[in-house]
Amino acid sequence: MSSPASIQAETPPEGHPRRWFILGVLVLSLIVVVLDNTVLNVAMKTIADPKDGLGASQSQLEWAVNSYTLVFAGLLFTFGVIGDRVGRKRMAMIGLVLFGLTSVASAFAQDPTQLILARAGMGIGAAAIMPSTLSILTNVFAPKDRGRAIGIWSGAVGIGIAIGPIIGGTLLEHFWWGSVFLINAPVVLVALLAIGFVAPESRNPLKTKIDVVGVLLSIAGLVTLTYGIIEGGDTGDWSLLKVWGPTAGGVILLVAFVLYERMIEFPALDVRLFKERRFSSASAVVALVFFAGMGLMFFMTFYIQIIKNFSPLQTGLLFLPFAGAMLIFSPLSSVMVKRFGPKATATAGMTAITLAFTGYLLLDADTPVWVMGVMFFVQGAGMANVMPPAMNTIMGSLPREKAGVGSAVGNTLRQVGGSIGVAVLGSVLAQLYRSSITPKLPDGMPHKHDVAESIASSYGAAQQIAHSGAPGAAQLSRQLMDNATDAFISAMHTTAIVSASVGVVGILVALILFPRKDRGTGPGGAHERADEAAQGSAEPVLIEA
C-alpha cells in the first residue's frame, strides 16, 4: 500500500482515469438499494393475498417495510466508520454480497416472518453500500468534477423512485411476488464484479472508535417503539401491556441513547449538534417530511390497488407524476434557494406538500385518476423544494470537519422519519378502520362472530371473506364490501388530516427557524461542504490502486 505522500503524486489531477465508469457502477449500486422499497410498495397487495402471496396482515406488511429501514438507519453511521477502517471498496462489496443473498432469501420466503427477517438483512447490506459508494465517488473525482458527479449520484434516487414501481408492477404482471426481490441478484452481481475490478480501495488512516453501545441502544429503542405503535394499531387497544409496554420501553431506550451519546468522545450520533438552531430545525423538517410522506404512500398503495382495483403495473405508473416532479424540480431548487433564500423556499415546499396531503380528503371510490396524479405531482414538487434547502441548512450550520456527520444525519433522519411514519399512520389507519367497520358488520352474515376479527384486521381480509363463496354469504357480500369501503375511506381521510397536521408543523418550523438567506455560498459554506459530505469524513484518505 502506498504512503499518503506518494498517493498524491500517483493520483492524476483530473481524477481516476476510469472515474465515469466507476460512477456508473456506483449509481447502479445505489439504484438497486433505493428501488427496493419502491418496488415493495406495489407488491404489498399481492404479498397480503393468502393464495398468491404470504397472507401477510397489515402489521406484518408494516414490518416488512420497517425492518429494512430501521436497521439501515441504525447502522448507517457505524458502517461508515467501519468502511473508513477496513476500506470503502471492501465494505461496499461486503454490503452488495449481503444485499444480494438476502434479496434471494426474501424472494423465497415461506411466511411473513421469514420475509421480515430477510428484509432486515437487506437493510444491513444497504447500510454498508450507501456510505461506501459515496466515499469512493469522492475519492476518484477531482474537485472540479466532483459536484457534477455527486449530482448524478443523487439523481439516482429519483431514478429509483421513478422506475421502482414500474419494474415491480411489470414483474408482478408476469411472475410471482418474489420476483420483485430476485431481480436484485443479477444487478448486484454486475455491480460487485465491476467494483471489484475497477474501483480503487481507500480508507481513513485516522482511526475512530466504534460506538457499539450507542448503535445497540438506538436500534433496540427504535424497533421496540415501532413494535408498540404497530401492535397498538393492530389490536386497537392501547391499554394492553403488550402495546404500552414496548412503546414506553422504546422511549426509555432512546432517552438512554441520547444521554449516553452526550457522554462519550466518539458517539454514533453527536446529539450536541442539535443545540444549533439551524441544524435542529432543518433536521426536524427532513424527519417530518418523510414521516408524513412515507406513511401516506404506504396506505395509498392499498387505496389504489384494493379500492380502485388497479393492477400493480397501473399502480406503478400512477406514481410517475411524483417521481417526475422530483426529477424536474430538484435541479431547480438551488436556483430558488439562491433567489429567495432557504426560509421562503422550504416554507413554500412544505406548503405544497401540506396542500397535497389535504387533497387526499377528496379521494373516494369514484375519484378520477387525474386527481391522484395532480396530488402526487404537487407532493413531489414540494419535496423537491424542501430537501435541498434543508440539507443545505444542515451543512451550512456545521464546521468543515463535521461535514460527513451532516450528510449522515440527513440520511438517517429520512429512514427513521419514514419508518416511524409508516408505523404511526399505519396504526392510525388500522385502528380507525377497525372501530368503523366493527359495528357495521351485516347481521345476517354467517359465522359473524367467527370472522369479525379477520374483517376488522384489514380491508383485504374483508374482501377475501366477502368473495369466499361461503354458504349464505353471496347476498351479503355487496353490503359487507360497501361498509368496508366506507370504513377504509373514512379512516384514510382522518389519517390524511393527521399527515396534513404534521405538514403544518413543518411549515411553522421552516417559517420560524430556517435562515432567511443562504449562508452556504462563502468559503467553507454549505455549497463547498456538499462535496465533503459525500466522503463521510473531512479526514485525509489512503488510496490503493
C-alpha positions in Angstrom: 0.0 0.0 0.0 1.3 3.4 -0.9 2.0 6.1 1.7 -0.1 9.2 1.9 2.6 11.3 0.3 3.1 9.1 -2.7 -0.6 8.8 -3.3 -0.9 12.5 -4.0 1.6 12.2 -6.8 0.1 9.0 -8.2 -3.4 10.3 -8.5 -3.9 12.4 -11.6 -5.2 16.0 -11.0 -8.2 15.2 -13.2 -9.1 12.2 -11.1 -9.1 8.4 -11.6 -8.8 7.5 -15.3 -12.0 5.3 -15.2 -13.9 7.6 -12.9 -17.0 7.9 -15.1 -17.3 4.2 -15.5 -16.9 3.8 -11.7 -19.6 6.4 -11.2 -21.9 4.4 -13.4 -21.3 1.3 -11.3 -21.9 3.3 -8.0 -25.1 4.7 -9.4 -26.2 1.2 -10.3 -25.5 0.1 -6.7 -27.5 3.0 -5.3 -30.4 2.5 -7.6 -30.9 -1.2 -6.5 -30.9 0.0 -2.9 -33.4 2.8 -3.5 -35.5 0.8 -5.9 -36.1 -2.0 -3.4 -38.5 0.0 -1.2 -40.5 1.5 -4.0 -40.8 -2.0 -5.6 -42.2 -3.3 -2.4 -45.0 -0.7 -2.3 -46.7 -2.1 -5.4 -46.2 -5.7 -4.2 -47.9 -5.4 -0.8 -51.4 -6.3 -2.0 -50.0 -9.5 -3.6 -47.9 -10.4 -0.6 -51.1 -9.9 1.6 -53.0 -12.4 -0.6 -53.2 -15.8 1.2 -53.4 -17.6 -2.2 -50.9 -15.7 -4.4 -48.7 -14.3 -1.6 -47.9 -15.0 2.0 -51.2 -13.9 3.6 -49.5 -11.1 5.5 -51.5 -8.8 7.7 -51.3 -5.0 7.6 -49.0 -5.0 10.7 -46.7 -7.6 9.0 -46.5 -5.5 5.9 -45.5 -2.5 8.0 -42.7 -4.6 9.5 -41.7 -5.8 6.0 -41.1 -2.1 5.3 -39.7 -1.0 8.7 -37.4 -4.0 9.3 -35.3 -2.7 6.3 -35.4 1.0 7.1 -34.8 0.8 10.9 -31.8 -1.5 10.5 -30.5 0.7 7.7 -30.8 3.9 9.7 -29.3 2.3 12.9 -26.2 1.0 11.1 -25.5 3.9 8.7 -23.1 5.9 10.9 -21.3 2.8 12.2 -20.8 1.2 8.8 -19.4 4.5 7.5 -16.8 4.4 10.3 -16.0 0.7 9.7 -15.6 1.4 6.0 -13.1 4.1 6.9 -11.1 1.5 8.8 -11.3 -1.7 6.6 -11.6 0.1 3.2 -14.6 1.6 1.5 -14.4 -0.7 -1.6 -14.2 -3.7 0.7 -17.2 -2.5 2.7 -19.3 -1.8 -0.4 -18.5 -5.3 -1.8 -19.5 -6.9 1.6 -22.7 -4.9 1.5 -23.5 -6.0 -2.1 -23.0 -9.6 -1.3 -25.2 -9.5 1.8 -27.8 -7.4 0.0 -27.9 -9.9 -2.9 -28.1 -13.0 -0.7 -30.9 -11.6 1.5 -32.8 -10.4 -1.6 -32.8 -14.1 -2.7 -33.9 -15.1 0.8 -36.7 -12.5 0.6 -37.8 -13.8 -2.8 -38.2 -17.4 -1.5 -39.6 -16.6 2.0 -42.3 -19.0 3.0 -44.1 -16.9 5.5 -44.2 -13.2 6.6 -41.8 -13.7 9.5 -39.1 -15.0 7.1 -39.7 -12.1 4.8 -39.4 -9.6 7.6 -36.1 -11.2 8.8 -34.7 -11.3 5.2 -35.6 -7.7 4.7 -33.7 -6.8 7.9 -30.7 -8.5 6.3 -31.2 -6.4 3.2 -31.1 -3.3 5.4 -27.7 -4.3 6.8 -26.4 -4.7 3.3 -27.8 -1.4 2.2 -26.2 0.4 5.2 -22.8 -0.9 4.1 -23.4 0.1 0.5 -24.7 3.7 0.8 -21.8 5.5 2.6 -19.1 3.4 0.9 -20.2 4.2 -2.6 -20.4 7.9 -1.8 -16.9 7.9 -0.3 -15.5 6.0 -3.3 -17.1 8.6 -5.6 -15.4 11.4 -3.7 -12.0 9.8 -3.9 -12.0 9.1 -7.6 -13.2 12.5 -8.8 -11.2 15.7 -8.7 -12.8 18.8 -7.1 -13.7 20.3 -10.5 -15.9 17.3 -11.5 -17.0 16.2 -8.0 -20.0 18.4 -7.8 -21.4 17.1 -11.1 -20.7 13.5 -10.1 -22.5 13.9 -6.8 -25.4 15.5 -8.6 -25.6 12.4 -10.9 -25.3 10.1 -7.9 -28.1 12.0 -6.1 -30.2 11.8 -9.2 -30.1 8.0 -9.0 -32.5 8.4 -6.0 -35.1 10.0 -8.3 -34.5 7.3 -10.9 -35.0 4.6 -8.4 -38.2 6.2 -7.2 -39.4 6.6 -10.8 -38.7 3.1 -12.2 -39.2 1.0 -9.0 -43.0 0.8 -9.1 -43.0 0.3 -12.9 -40.5 -2.5 -12.7 -42.3 -4.1 -9.7 -45.7 -3.8 -11.5 -44.3 -5.3 -14.7 -42.7 -8.3 -12.8 -46.0 -8.9 -10.9 -47.9 -8.9 -14.1 -45.9 -11.9 -15.4 -44.2 -13.6 -12.4 -44.8 -14.4 -8.7 -44.3 -11.9 -6.0 -40.8 -13.0 -5.1 -39.5 -11.7 -8.5 -39.5 -8.2 -7.2 -36.7 -9.2 -4.8 -35.0 -11.7 -7.1 -34.4 -9.1 -9.7 -31.8 -7.5 -7.4 -29.5 -10.6 -7.7 -28.2 -10.1 -11.3 -27.9 -6.3 -10.7 -25.8 -6.9 -7.6 -23.6 -9.4 -9.4 -22.8 -7.0 -12.1 -22.1 -4.2 -9.6 -20.0 -6.5 -7.5 -17.7 -7.6 -10.4 -17.4 -4.0 -11.7 -16.4 -2.5 -8.3 -14.1 -5.4 -7.6 -12.1 -5.0 -10.9 -12.2 -1.2 -11.4 -12.8 0.8 -8.2 -9.7 1.7 -6.1 -9.6 1.0 -2.4 -9.5 3.9 0.1 -9.5 4.2 3.8 -9.1 6.8 6.6 -5.7 6.5 8.3 -7.0 8.2 11.4 -8.8 5.5 13.4 -12.1 6.4 15.1 -13.7 4.3 17.8 -16.9 2.5 17.0 -19.8 3.2 19.3 -21.2 -0.3 19.7 -23.3 0.6 22.8 -24.9 3.6 21.1 -25.7 1.5 17.9 -27.4 -1.2 20.0 -29.4 1.3 22.1 -30.6 3.2 19.0 -31.7 0.0 17.1 -33.3 -1.5 20.2 -35.1 1.7 21.0 -36.4 2.3 17.5 -37.5 -1.3 17.0 -39.2 -1.6 20.4 -41.0 1.7 19.9 -42.1 0.8 16.4 -43.3 -2.6 17.7 -45.5 -1.0 20.3 -47.0 1.5 17.8 -47.8 -1.1 15.2 -49.2 -3.5 17.9 -51.5 -0.7 19.1 -53.0 -0.2 15.7 -53.2 -4.0 15.1 -55.1 -4.7 18.4 -57.0 -1.5 18.7 -56.4 -1.5 22.4 -53.6 0.8 23.7 -54.3 -0.2 27.3 -52.7 -3.7 26.8 -49.3 -4.4 28.3 -48.0 -5.7 25.0 -48.8 -2.3 23.5 -47.9 0.3 26.0 -45.0 -1.7 27.5 -42.9 -1.8 24.3 -43.9 1.8 23.5 -42.7 3.0 26.9 -39.7 0.8 26.7 -38.7 2.1 23.3 -38.9 5.7 24.6 -36.8 4.9 27.6 -34.1 3.2 25.5 -34.0 6.2 23.1 -33.6 8.6 26.1 -30.8 6.4 27.4 -29.2 6.5 23.9 -29.3 10.3 23.9 -27.8 10.6 27.4 -25.1 8.1 26.6 -24.2 9.8 23.3 -23.7 13.1 25.2 -21.1 11.5 27.5 -18.8 9.7 25.1 -16.0 11.0 22.9 -16.9 9.3 19.6 -20.7 9.0 19.5 -22.6 7.2 16.8 -24.8 10.4 16.7 -23.4 13.6 18.2 -26.7 14.8 19.8 -24.9 18.0 20.9 -25.2 19.2 17.3 -28.9 19.7 17.8 -28.2 22.6 20.1 -27.6 24.7 16.9 -30.9 26.1 15.9 -30.4 25.9 12.1 -29.2 22.3 12.4 -32.0 21.1 14.6 -34.8 22.9 12.6 -33.6 21.6 9.2 -33.2 18.1 10.7 -36.8 18.3 12.1 -38.2 19.3 8.7 -36.4 16.3 7.0 -37.9 13.9 9.5 -41.4 15.4 9.3 -41.5 15.3 5.5 -40.6 11.6 5.4 -42.8 10.8 8.4 -45.9 12.1 6.6 -44.8 11.2 3.1 -43.8 7.6 3.6 -46.9 6.9 5.8 -49.2 8.3 3.2 -47.5 6.3 0.4 -48.0 3.1 2.4 -51.8 3.3 2.6 -52.2 5.0 -0.8 -50.9 1.8 -2.3 -53.8 -0.1 -0.7 -56.3 2.5 -1.8 -55.1 2.4 -5.5 -54.9 -1.4 -5.7 -57.8 -2.5 -3.5 -60.4 0.3 -3.6 -59.6 1.4 -7.2 -58.8 -2.2 -8.2 -55.7 -1.1 -10.3 -53.1 -3.7 -11.3 -49.6 -3.5 -9.8 -48.3 -2.0 -13.1 -51.0 0.6 -13.3 -50.2 1.5 -9.6 -46.6 1.9 -10.6 -47.5 4.2 -13.4 -49.7 6.3 -11.1 -46.6 7.2 -9.0 -44.8 8.6 -12.0 -46.1 12.2 -11.5 -44.5 12.2 -8.0 -41.1 10.9 -9.4 -41.3 13.2 -12.4 -41.8 16.2 -10.2 -38.8 15.2 -8.1 -36.7 14.9 -11.2 -37.9 18.2 -12.7 -37.8 20.5 -9.6 -34.8 19.1 -7.7 -32.2 20.6 -10.0 -34.1 23.9 -10.0 -34.2 24.1 -6.2 -30.7 25.6 -5.8 -31.8 28.5 -8.1 -34.8 29.0 -5.8 -32.7 29.0 -2.7 -30.2 31.5 -4.2 -33.0 33.8 -5.3 -35.5 33.6 -2.4 -33.4 32.0 0.4 -33.9 28.8 2.4 -36.7 30.1 4.5 -39.0 31.1 1.7 -38.1 28.0 -0.5 -38.6 25.5 2.3 -41.8 27.1 3.5 -43.3 27.1 0.0 -42.2 23.5 -0.4 -43.8 22.4 2.9 -47.0 24.4 2.0 -47.2 22.4 -1.3 -46.7 19.1 0.5 -49.4 20.0 3.1 -51.8 21.0 0.3 -51.3 17.7 -1.3 -51.9 15.9 2.0 -55.1 17.9 2.4 -56.1 17.0 -1.1 -56.3 13.3 -0.2 -59.6 14.2 1.6 -61.1 14.5 -1.9 -60.4 10.8 -2.7 -63.3 8.3 -2.6 -64.2 5.1 -4.5 -65.1 7.1 -7.7 -62.3 9.7 -7.8 -60.8 10.1 -11.3 -57.2 9.1 -11.9 -56.1 12.5 -12.9 -56.9 13.9 -9.4 -54.4 11.5 -7.8 -51.9 12.3 -10.5 -52.1 16.1 -9.7 -51.7 15.5 -5.9 -48.7 13.2 -6.4 -47.1 15.8 -8.7 -47.7 18.6 -6.2 -46.3 16.5 -3.4 -43.2 15.6 -5.4 -42.6 19.3 -6.4 -42.9 20.3 -2.7 -40.4 17.6 -1.6 -38.0 18.7 -4.3 -38.0 22.2 -2.9 -37.8 21.2 0.8 -34.9 18.7 0.8 -32.2 20.7 -0.9 -32.6 23.8 1.4 -33.0 21.6 4.4 -29.7 19.7 3.6 -28.0 23.0 2.7 -29.0 24.4 6.1 -27.8 21.3 7.9 -24.4 21.5 6.1 -24.1 25.3 6.5 -24.7 25.1 10.2 -21.7 22.8 10.8 -18.0 23.4 10.9 -15.9 21.9 8.0 -14.8 18.9 10.0 -18.3 17.8 10.7 -19.4 17.8 7.0 -19.7 14.0 6.9 -21.8 14.0 10.0 -24.3 16.4 8.5 -24.7 14.2 5.4 -25.2 11.0 7.6 -27.7 12.8 9.8 -29.8 13.7 6.8 -29.8 10.1 5.5 -30.6 8.7 9.0 -33.5 11.1 9.6 -35.0 10.2 6.3 -35.0 6.5 7.2 -36.2 6.9 10.8 -38.8 9.5 9.9 -40.2 7.2 7.2 -40.2 4.2 9.4 -42.0 5.9 12.3 -44.4 7.5 9.8 -45.4 4.1 8.4 -45.8 2.7 11.9 -47.8 5.7 13.3 -50.0 6.5 10.3 -50.5 2.8 9.5 -51.6 2.2 13.1 -54.0 5.3 13.0 -55.5 3.9 9.7 -55.8 0.4 11.2 -57.5 1.5 14.4 -59.9 3.9 12.7 -60.9 1.2 10.2 -61.4 -1.4 12.9 -63.6 0.9 15.0 -65.6 1.9 12.0 -66.2 -1.5 10.4 -67.0 -3.5 13.5 -70.4 -2.0 14.2 -71.3 -2.2 10.5 -71.0 -6.0 10.0 -74.2 -7.3 8.4 -76.4 -9.0 10.9 -77.3 -11.9 8.7 -73.7 -12.8 7.8 -72.9 -16.4 8.5 -70.4 -17.1 11.3 -70.4 -13.3 12.0 -68.6 -13.6 15.4 -66.0 -16.0 14.0 -65.0 -13.8 11.1 -65.5 -10.4 12.8 -61.8 -10.2 13.9 -60.5 -11.0 10.5 -62.7 -8.4 8.8 -61.7 -5.8 11.4 -58.0 -6.6 10.8 -57.8 -5.2 7.3 -59.8 -4.3 4.2 -58.1 -7.1 2.3 -59.4 -9.7 4.8 -62.9 -8.3 4.4 -62.6 -8.6 0.6 -61.4 -12.2 0.9 -64.3 -13.2 3.2 -66.9 -11.4 1.1 -65.8 -13.2 -2.1 -65.1 -16.5 -0.4 -68.3 -18.1 -1.7 -69.3 -19.4 1.7 -72.9 -20.6 2.0 -75.3 -17.6 2.5 -72.5 -15.1 2.0 -73.2 -14.2 -1.6 -76.3 -12.0 -0.9 -74.4 -10.1 1.9 -71.1 -9.7 0.2 -72.0 -6.4 -1.5 -73.3 -4.9 1.7 -70.1 -6.1 3.5 -67.9 -4.6 0.8 -69.8 -1.3 0.7 -69.4 -1.0 4.5 -65.7 -2.0 4.4 -65.0 0.5 1.6 -66.8 3.3 3.5 -64.8 2.4 6.7 -61.5 2.4 4.8 -62.0 5.7 3.0 -63.2 7.3 6.3 -60.1 6.1 8.1 -57.9 7.2 5.2 -59.4 10.7 5.3 -58.7 11.0 9.0 -55.1 9.7 8.5 -54.7 12.4 5.8 -55.7 15.0 8.3 -53.0 13.8 10.7 -50.5 13.9 7.9 -51.5 17.5 6.9 -51.2 18.5 10.6 -47.6 17.2 10.5 -47.1 19.2 7.4 -48.4 22.4 9.2 -45.8 21.8 11.9 -43.1 21.6 9.2 -44.4 24.9 7.7 -44.0 26.6 11.1 -40.6 25.2 11.7 -39.3 26.4 8.3 -41.1 29.8 8.6 -39.8 30.5 12.1 -36.4 28.8 12.4 -34.9 28.5 8.9 -32.4 31.2 7.9 -33.7 33.9 5.6 -30.6 34.0 3.5 -28.4 31.2 2.1 -25.2 31.2 4.1 -23.6 28.4 2.2 -22.0 30.4 -0.7 -18.9 31.6 1.1 -15.6 29.8 1.8 -16.3 26.7 3.8 -20.0 27.2 3.4 -22.6 24.6 2.7 -22.1 24.5 -1.1 -18.4 23.9 -0.7 -19.0 21.3 2.0 -21.5 19.4 0.0 -18.7 17.6 -1.8 -17.0 16.8 1.6 -20.3 15.5 2.9 -20.2 12.7 0.4 -16.9 11.4 1.7 -18.5 11.0 5.2 -15.4 12.5 6.7 -13.2 15.5 6.3 -10.1 13.5 7.2 -7.3 12.5 4.8 -7.7 9.2 3.0 -5.3 6.5 1.8 -5.9 5.2 -1.7 -4.8 1.9 -3.1 -4.7 1.1 -6.8 
